[in-house]
Amino acid sequence: AFHALGAGLVALSLGAGGALVSRDGERYEVRPPKIKEVNPVGSGDALVAGFAVGIERDLPLAETARLGVAAGTANALSWDIGHFTREEVEAVAAQVQVIPV
């Protein structure tokens, strides 16, 4: 429906369940690894920031989605909102599942 309204890329956050993303006929369910959540506040914002980085780097949709979900998940591992490192995001990203749907 969002594509019919002109959206080129659609990303729907599923909270702790990850995200659904689509663009140009590509569709993925993106699942984060199971973690011991410390503080989820700001995780949606971190997901959006990760997506923005992927788009800016012109990464494929699957990798952009992986980066977004990894950033959101990394954020939830700390009490401090938005306080995570690139290395932490990369470690989480290696565990994120990107499933074509």
Secondary structure, DSSP 4 states (H G I P E B T S, - for coil): -TTTTT-SEEEEE-GGG-EEEEETTEEEEEEPPP---S--TTHHHHHHHHHHHHHHTT--HHHHHHHHHHHHHHHTTSSSTT---HHHHHHHHTT-EEEE-
